[in-house]
Amino acid sequence: MRILAAAPAAAFLTAALTIAPVLARPDAPSPILTTAEARDTLSYARPEIARVTHVDLNLTADFRTKTMRGTAVLEILAAPGAHEIVLDDNKLIIAKITDVAGRPLKYSVGAYDDYKGAPLTVEIGAARRIIVTYRSSPDASALGWLAPALTAGKKKPYLYSQGQSINNRSWIPTQDSPGIRQSWSAKITVPSDLVAVMSAERLTPKGVPAAKGWHSYRFRMDHNVPPYLIALAVGDLAFRPLGPRTGVYTEPSMLDRAARELSDTEKMVDTAEKLYGPYRWGRYDILVLPPSFPFGGMENPTLTFATPTIITGDKSNVDVIAHELAHSWSGNLVTNATWSDIWLNEGFTTYFENRIDEAVYGQARSATLADLSWDNLQRDLKAAKPDETRLHGAPEGTYGELDYNKGATFLRTIEVAVGRPRWDAYLTSYFARHAFQPQTTAAFLADLRANLIRGDAALEARLDLDKWAYRPGLPGNAIHIRSATLAKIDETLEQVNAGASAASLDTFRWSTQEWLRFLNGLPRKQAPARLAELDRGLGLSASANPYIRSAWLVLAAQNRYEPAVASMAEFLPRIGRGLLIFPVYRALKAEGDWGLPIARRIYAGARGNYHPTVAVTLDKLLAAPAAR
């Protein structure tokens, strides 16, 4: 059941909305889902009692102390008789909390959990706007503070945030749950030689003078968004338009390359709208970050954050941009209410991404990407425990990339069963029907049954919805798209495995995806001489394509190939994307007495280059076993 707030009675909602907001906004509060499946176990918030509806930030980025400091004004919607609100906190250093008249409010911070942080309980009384004066911790899990040496320009520092999944509570005092959507606004003050951008409308794109040596930038997001999508970056940034409503930000030295690689972005937005309805966020810009960014991309509204590893000169990796753009519908517009249902974001988006790729680049390319997705699905199904393969899964989702690939395969299976025109019409209506709302697996299946299946017992039986959503493994009706392009690579692999030399291969026009099929398809055990011949003939240890380099270094590590260690030592410290470095570190660790010392030695020098979320993962992976 959905209600507009926690209200035992609806009357309090009208009264609460008469409070003047910090900035005018058109959106009323989004629904809060109250079913058991929608309970977010990774948040301390109790939105059925009191919830945040708007956040107004006034913060200064202090590069000297590596802190964000200032105030957050929270607008609150509370049930009659509510006297407190519970926020999520992760090492925030709070100076005071007051009402808007400056009267102090009592607050307390509960027991700290290494992952979830702690509950911040504020006694609000009659207050429906409160002001939190605070600063973040220097080791805030959401914030990456980069020294100039870790940027492309090497002259100025850089800051970026990464909120998903529950990291924004380390720099914003709010209810950090995807099911508690909030509008927001911000004034961000930064050194005057740097530029601030955020995932919202940019009201002062050139900044305005503040104190001497400082500039302030203002931002506004009128739509309600899950709080993990509040995102910030500060650095030496330049901008170039890519179309009437698209453009790219990056460091000046990277701007030409990035603009060339991303030149199809406007076409992608047009294509996505033709598929599933209007783009609701105004502009769609891309921020290409320094190499320490931990993901391929992050779908922050109006401003996708993207890794520079996708800039490979041949557009073969801009499917990452198609993916993040698709999130503007699946994830940003309709959002998983809890992280147990992250497949509602990622599975939908992986399917949608492939449809954009097909429309813009052709069926052969989309088939290649879908076939690789199937490979990754089989890999994760084999490695995971059965309970980790259910789409509606554990609090942090399923194993590996199953949220993405099993989810996309589920939707593709429905498409084939009902036909593409009928399926596309349903998805368009689905996004419109649930726009700016949270969603659960149970509610999605109910929507499917009500608006697509409509009592057709034969279709219901053919789709096997509950097995897909709630049971382990892969149902027998799963659709596998096969790629003719990759079939040719498989033929080449057979020739190489039969003894053909690397020098005899014509790899000049291979895409990244073809390279990955080839390298990942090689037998895992190789003789040193064969590895040397592959490396020499294909230039693998020196490859400028980070996808190729990563796949090669995994194979080298699995064979304890000493000549590739120098390449590992050069590659791993300068790349922060987990997809590319985690497999190499894991392969080294698996080689025990040979590989683990190498991994630890490289990581010791590289740790400071990584985002905190990556460092935490690698700390655990490479830690010495506890003494017994």
NORZICOR-V247197 format. One record per residue. RES is the residue in one small letter. PHI is phi as a letter, one per 30 degrees, with the letter a starting at -180 (none if undefined). PSI is psi in radians with two decimals (999 if undefined). OMEGA is omega as a letter, one per 20 degrees, with the letter a starting at -180 (NA if undefined). Layout:
res: [RES | RES]
phi: [PHI | PHI]
psi: [PSI | PSI]
omega: [OMEGA | OMEGA]
This chain:
res: [m | r | i | l | a | a | a | p | a | a | a | f | l | t | a | a | l | t | i | a | p | v | l | a | r | p | d | a | p | s | p | i | l | t | t | a | e | a | r | d | t | l | s | y | a | r | p | e | i | a | r | v | t | h | v | d | l | n | l | t | a | d | f | r | t | k | t | m | r | g | t | a | v | l | e | i | l | a | a | p | g | a | h | e | i | v | l | d | d | n | k | l | i | i | a | k | i | t | d | v | a | g | r | p | l | k | y | s | v | g | a | y | d | d | y | k | g | a | p | l | t | v | e | i | g | a | a | r | r | i | i | v | t | y | r | s | s | p | d | a | s | a | l | g | w | l | a | p | a | l | t | a | g | k | k | k | p | y | l | y | s | q | g | q | s | i | n | n | r | s | w | i | p | t | q | d | s | p | g | i | r | q | s | w | s | a | k | i | t | v | p | s | d | l | v | a | v | m | s | a | e | r | l | t | p | k | g | v | p | a | a | k | g | w | h | s | y | r | f | r | m | d | h | n | v | p | p | y | l | i | a | l | a | v | g | d | l | a | f | r | p | l | g | p | r | t | g | v | y | t | e | p | s | m | l | d | r | a | a | r | e | l | s | d | t | e | k | m | v | d | t | a | e | k | l | y | g | p | y | r | w | g | r | y | d | i | l | v | l | p | p | s | f | p | f | g | g | m | e | n | p | t | l | t | f | a | t | p | t | i | i | t | g | d | k | s | n | v | d | v | i | a | h | e | l | a | h | s | w | s | g | n | l | v | t | n | a | t | w | s | d | i | w | l | n | e | g | f | t | t | y | f | e | n | r | i | d | e | a | v | y | g | q | a | r | s | a | t | l | a | d | l | s | w | d | n | l | q | r | d | l | k | a | a | k | p | d | e | t | r | l | h | g | a | p | e | g | t | y | g | e | l | d | y | n | k | g | a | t | f | l | r | t | i | e | v | a | v | g | r | p | r | w | d | a | y | l | t | s | y | f | a | r | h | a | f | q | p | q | t | t | a | a | f | l | a | d | l | r | a | n | l | i | r | g | d | a | a | l | e | a | r | l | d | l | d | k | w | a | y | r | p | g | l | p | g | n | a | i | h | i | r | s | a | t | l | a | k | i | d | e | t | l | e | q | v | n | a | g | a | s | a | a | s | l | d | t | f | r | w | s | t | q | e | w | l | r | f | l | n | g | l | p | r | k | q | a | p | a | r | l | a | e | l | d | r | g | l | g | l | s | a | s | a | n | p | y | i | r | s | a | w | l | v | l | a | a | q | n | r | y | e | p | a | v | a | s | m | a | e | f | l | p | r | i | g | r | g | l | l | i | f | p | v | y | r | a | l | k | a | e | g | d | w | g | l | p | i | a | r | r | i | y | a | g | a | r | g | n | y | h | p | t | v | a | v | t | l | d | k | l | l | a | a | p | a | a | r]
phi: [none | c | b | d | a | d | e | d | b | d | d | d | d | d | d | d | d | d | d | d | d | d | b | e | b | d | d | d | e | d | d | c | d | c | d | e | d | c | d | c | d | c | b | d | d | b | d | d | c | a | b | d | c | a | b | b | c | b | b | c | d | c | d | d | c | h | b | c | b | l | b | b | c | c | c | b | c | b | d | e | i | d | b | b | b | c | c | c | b | b | i | d | c | c | d | a | b | b | d | d | d | i | d | d | c | d | b | b | c | d | d | d | c | e | c | d | i | b | d | c | c | c | d | d | h | d | d | b | b | b | c | c | c | a | b | d | d | d | c | e | d | d | c | c | c | c | d | e | d | c | c | d | d | i | c | b | d | b | b | b | c | b | d | d | c | b | c | d | d | d | b | b | d | b | c | c | b | d | d | c | d | b | d | a | b | a | c | c | c | b | e | d | c | c | c | c | b | b | d | a | d | c | d | b | d | c | i | b | e | c | d | e | i | b | b | c | b | c | b | b | c | d | d | d | b | d | d | d | c | d | b | b | b | b | a | d | c | b | b | b | d | c | a | e | b | b | a | b | c | a | d | e | d | c | d | d | d | d | d | d | d | c | d | c | d | d | d | d | d | e | d | d | d | d | d | b | j | d | d | c | c | i | d | b | c | b | c | d | c | d | d | d | e | d | b | d | a | b | d | e | e | i | a | d | d | b | d | d | d | d | d | c | i | b | i | d | b | d | e | d | d | e | d | d | d | e | d | d | c | c | k | d | d | c | b | e | d | b | d | d | c | d | d | d | d | d | d | e | d | d | d | d | e | d | d | d | e | d | d | d | c | j | d | d | d | d | d | e | d | d | d | d | d | d | e | d | d | d | e | d | d | d | d | d | d | e | d | d | c | d | d | d | b | d | e | c | j | c | d | h | c | d | e | d | d | d | d | d | d | e | d | d | d | d | e | d | d | c | j | d | e | d | d | d | d | d | d | e | d | d | d | d | d | c | e | i | b | d | b | b | e | d | d | d | d | d | d | e | d | d | c | b | d | h | i | d | d | d | d | e | d | d | d | h | e | d | d | d | d | c | c | d | i | c | d | d | c | e | c | c | d | c | c | d | d | d | d | d | d | d | d | d | e | d | d | d | d | d | k | d | d | d | d | d | d | c | c | e | c | d | d | e | d | d | e | d | d | d | d | d | d | d | e | d | c | b | d | e | d | d | d | d | d | d | d | d | d | c | i | d | d | c | e | d | d | d | d | d | d | d | d | d | d | d | d | d | d | d | c | h | d | e | d | d | d | d | d | d | d | d | d | d | d | c | c | c | d | e | e | c | c | e | d | d | d | d | d | d | e | d | c | h | d | d | d | d | d | d | e | d | d | d | d | e | d | c | e | d | d | c | d | e | d | d | d | d | d | d | e | d | d | c | d | d | d | d | d | c]
psi: [2.42 | 2.42 | 2.77 | -0.26 | -2.84 | 0.04 | 2.19 | -0.52 | 2.50 | -0.26 | -0.59 | -0.42 | -0.81 | -0.77 | -0.72 | -0.59 | -0.12 | -0.19 | 2.28 | 2.18 | 2.89 | -0.78 | 2.44 | 2.42 | 2.52 | -0.38 | 2.23 | 2.84 | 2.43 | 2.79 | 2.67 | 2.23 | 2.37 | 0.12 | 2.81 | -0.62 | -0.35 | 0.06 | 2.14 | 1.85 | -0.12 | 0.12 | 2.55 | -0.13 | 2.63 | 1.32 | -0.32 | -0.28 | -0.88 | 2.38 | 2.64 | 2.31 | -0.40 | 2.46 | 2.26 | 1.98 | 2.46 | 1.63 | 2.63 | 2.30 | 1.85 | 1.74 | -0.43 | -0.78 | -0.08 | 0.88 | 2.62 | 2.22 | 2.55 | -2.39 | 2.72 | 2.12 | 2.14 | 2.23 | 2.39 | 2.40 | 2.09 | 2.58 | 2.69 | 2.31 | -0.13 | 2.38 | 0.01 | 2.78 | 2.47 | 2.12 | 2.95 | 2.39 | 2.38 | 1.58 | 0.44 | 2.48 | 1.78 | 2.22 | -0.76 | 2.80 | 2.24 | 2.94 | -3.12 | -0.25 | 0.00 | 0.09 | 2.26 | 2.49 | 2.41 | 2.49 | 2.81 | 2.60 | 2.18 | -2.94 | 2.44 | 2.36 | 2.38 | -0.54 | -0.85 | -0.29 | -2.38 | 2.71 | 2.37 | 1.86 | 2.17 | 2.24 | 1.75 | -0.35 | -2.18 | -0.08 | 2.36 | 0.06 | 2.23 | 2.70 | 2.10 | 2.07 | 2.17 | 3.09 | 2.74 | 2.85 | 2.62 | -0.38 | 0.52 | 2.27 | -0.35 | -0.31 | 2.25 | 1.91 | 1.99 | 2.31 | 2.74 | -0.62 | -0.35 | 0.16 | 2.98 | -0.67 | -0.38 | 0.20 | -0.50 | 2.63 | 3.05 | 2.54 | 2.37 | 2.71 | 2.71 | 1.82 | -0.60 | 2.34 | -0.73 | 0.66 | -0.34 | -0.32 | -0.17 | -0.13 | -0.05 | 2.12 | 1.64 | -3.03 | 1.81 | 1.20 | 2.38 | -0.38 | -0.12 | 1.42 | 2.49 | 2.50 | 2.91 | 2.84 | 2.86 | 2.54 | 2.07 | 2.16 | 2.28 | 2.85 | 2.49 | -0.25 | 0.12 | 2.84 | 2.41 | 2.40 | 2.63 | 2.96 | 1.08 | 3.10 | 2.28 | 1.78 | -0.51 | 1.30 | -0.40 | -0.07 | 2.81 | 2.55 | 2.44 | -2.24 | 2.92 | 2.21 | 0.12 | 2.59 | 2.62 | 2.53 | 2.46 | 2.51 | 2.70 | 2.28 | 1.80 | -0.42 | 2.62 | 2.23 | 2.70 | 2.44 | -0.33 | -0.23 | 0.05 | 2.05 | 2.60 | 2.51 | 2.53 | 2.21 | -2.95 | 1.58 | 2.46 | 2.80 | 2.52 | 2.27 | 2.54 | -0.22 | -3.06 | -0.56 | 0.32 | 2.68 | 3.08 | 2.36 | 2.44 | 3.12 | 2.57 | -0.67 | -0.29 | -0.06 | -0.77 | -0.84 | -0.75 | -0.74 | -0.67 | -0.79 | -0.59 | 0.34 | -0.27 | 0.15 | -0.78 | -0.69 | -0.65 | -0.74 | -0.79 | -0.75 | -0.78 | -0.68 | -0.69 | -0.51 | -0.92 | 0.42 | 3.05 | 2.53 | 2.12 | 0.11 | 0.18 | -1.87 | 2.73 | 1.77 | 2.86 | 2.33 | 1.99 | 2.04 | 3.05 | 2.91 | -0.26 | -0.12 | 2.27 | -0.22 | 2.95 | -0.76 | 2.79 | 2.25 | 0.63 | 2.26 | 2.43 | -0.25 | 1.51 | 2.28 | 2.26 | 2.56 | 2.52 | -0.17 | -0.25 | -0.18 | 1.49 | 0.04 | -0.10 | 0.13 | 0.27 | -0.11 | 0.24 | 0.03 | -0.42 | -0.72 | -0.71 | -0.68 | -0.89 | -0.63 | -0.78 | -0.53 | -0.34 | -0.35 | -1.00 | 1.72 | -0.94 | -0.76 | -0.87 | 2.12 | 2.45 | 2.30 | -0.51 | 2.89 | -0.15 | -0.40 | 0.59 | -0.36 | -0.46 | -0.47 | -1.02 | -0.65 | -0.80 | -0.78 | -0.66 | -0.71 | -0.85 | -0.76 | -0.77 | -0.58 | -0.65 | -0.80 | -0.73 | -0.77 | -0.62 | -0.70 | -0.12 | 2.83 | -0.58 | -0.75 | -0.74 | -0.63 | -0.69 | -0.82 | -0.68 | -0.66 | -0.71 | -0.64 | -0.69 | -0.73 | -0.80 | -0.60 | -0.81 | -0.68 | -0.84 | -0.63 | -0.63 | -0.64 | -0.43 | 2.73 | 2.64 | -0.77 | -0.29 | 0.02 | 0.07 | 2.43 | -0.84 | 1.76 | -2.57 | 2.93 | -0.49 | 0.35 | -2.96 | -3.03 | 2.45 | -2.17 | 0.40 | -0.58 | -0.73 | -0.99 | -0.68 | -0.69 | -0.79 | -0.67 | -0.66 | -0.87 | -0.65 | -0.61 | -0.69 | -0.74 | -0.82 | -0.63 | -0.67 | -0.21 | 2.48 | -0.78 | -0.78 | -0.70 | -0.75 | -0.69 | -0.71 | -0.85 | -0.70 | -0.78 | -0.60 | -0.85 | -0.65 | -0.71 | -0.56 | 0.36 | 2.36 | 0.61 | 2.69 | 2.84 | 2.64 | 2.87 | -0.79 | -0.72 | -0.63 | -0.78 | -0.65 | -0.68 | -0.73 | -0.80 | -0.63 | -0.60 | -0.15 | -0.92 | -0.77 | 0.84 | 0.09 | 1.73 | -0.64 | -0.74 | -0.74 | -0.81 | -0.66 | -0.59 | -0.58 | 0.87 | -0.82 | -0.59 | -0.75 | -0.78 | -0.68 | -0.14 | 2.72 | 2.86 | -2.88 | 2.09 | 2.72 | -0.23 | 0.14 | 2.40 | 2.23 | 1.99 | 2.23 | 2.42 | 2.16 | -0.58 | -0.81 | -0.48 | -0.63 | -0.65 | -0.67 | -0.64 | -0.72 | -0.71 | -0.73 | -0.71 | -0.76 | -0.74 | -0.37 | -0.06 | -0.05 | 2.53 | 2.68 | -0.62 | -0.35 | -0.11 | 2.45 | 1.60 | 0.11 | -0.71 | 0.22 | 2.37 | 2.94 | -0.70 | -0.66 | -0.72 | -0.78 | -0.70 | -0.72 | -0.93 | -0.72 | -0.30 | -0.17 | 2.49 | 2.45 | -0.38 | 2.10 | 2.54 | 2.62 | -0.70 | -0.67 | -0.70 | -0.73 | -0.69 | -0.72 | -0.78 | -0.78 | -0.76 | -0.51 | -0.05 | 0.69 | -0.75 | -0.37 | 0.15 | 2.36 | -0.17 | 1.98 | -0.44 | -0.80 | -0.80 | -0.78 | -0.84 | -0.70 | -0.76 | -0.54 | -0.84 | -0.73 | -0.76 | -0.72 | -0.34 | 0.21 | 0.81 | 1.71 | -0.67 | -0.31 | -0.10 | -0.67 | -0.65 | -0.70 | -0.78 | -0.46 | -0.65 | -0.87 | -0.69 | -0.39 | -0.06 | 2.19 | -0.03 | 2.10 | -0.68 | -0.54 | -0.49 | -0.56 | -0.79 | -0.59 | -0.83 | -0.71 | -0.70 | -0.68 | -0.79 | -0.69 | -0.35 | 0.28 | -2.06 | -0.42 | -0.91 | -0.60 | -0.74 | -0.64 | -0.81 | -0.79 | -0.66 | -0.79 | -0.75 | -0.60 | -0.66 | -0.31 | -0.31 | -0.72 | -0.24 | -0.21 | 2.68 | 2.60 | -0.61 | -0.59 | -0.74 | -0.70 | -0.77 | -0.78 | -0.54 | -0.79 | -0.73 | -0.71 | 0.12 | 2.59 | 2.53 | 2.49 | 2.49 | 2.51 | 999]
omega: [r | r | a | r | a | a | r | r | a | a | a | a | a | a | a | a | r | r | a | r | r | r | a | r | a | a | r | r | r | r | r | r | a | r | a | a | a | r | a | a | r | r | r | a | r | a | r | r | r | a | r | r | a | r | r | a | r | a | r | r | a | a | a | a | a | r | r | a | a | a | r | r | a | r | a | r | a | r | r | r | r | a | r | r | r | r | r | a | r | r | r | r | a | r | r | r | a | r | a | r | r | r | a | r | r | r | r | r | a | a | a | r | a | a | a | a | a | r | r | a | a | r | a | a | r | a | r | r | r | a | r | r | a | r | r | r | r | r | r | a | a | a | r | r | a | r | a | a | a | r | r | a | r | a | a | a | a | r | r | r | r | a | a | j | a | a | a | r | r | r | r | r | a | r | a | r | a | r | a | a | a | r | a | r | a | r | a | a | a | r | a | r | r | a | r | r | r | a | a | r | a | a | r | a | r | r | r | a | r | r | a | r | a | r | r | r | a | a | r | r | a | r | r | a | r | a | r | a | r | a | a | r | r | r | r | a | r | a | r | r | r | a | a | a | r | r | a | r | r | r | a | a | a | a | a | a | a | a | r | a | a | a | r | a | r | r | r | r | r | a | a | r | r | r | a | r | a | r | a | a | r | r | r | r | a | r | r | a | r | a | a | r | a | a | r | r | r | a | a | a | a | a | r | r | a | r | r | a | r | a | a | r | a | a | a | r | r | r | r | r | r | r | a | r | a | r | r | r | a | a | a | r | r | a | r | a | r | a | r | a | a | r | r | r | a | r | r | a | r | r | a | r | a | r | r | r | r | a | a | a | r | a | a | a | a | r | r | a | r | r | r | r | r | r | a | r | r | r | a | r | a | a | a | r | a | a | r | a | r | r | r | a | a | a | a | r | a | a | r | a | a | r | a | a | r | r | r | r | r | a | r | r | r | r | a | a | a | a | a | a | a | a | r | r | r | a | r | r | r | r | r | a | a | a | r | a | r | a | r | r | a | a | r | r | r | r | r | a | a | a | r | a | r | r | r | a | a | r | r | a | a | a | r | a | a | r | r | a | a | a | a | r | a | r | a | a | a | a | r | r | a | a | r | r | a | r | r | r | r | r | r | r | r | r | a | a | r | r | r | a | r | a | a | a | r | a | a | a | r | r | r | a | r | r | a | r | a | a | a | r | r | r | a | r | a | r | r | a | r | r | r | r | r | a | a | a | a | r | a | a | a | a | r | r | a | r | r | a | a | a | r | a | r | r | r | a | a | r | r | a | a | a | a | a | r | r | r | a | r | a | a | a | a | r | a | a | a | a | a | a | r | a | a | r | a | r | r | a | a | r | r | a | r | a | a | r | r | r | a | r | r | a | r | r | a | a | a | r | a | r | a | a | r | a | r | r | a | r | a | a | a | a | r | r | a | r | r | NA]
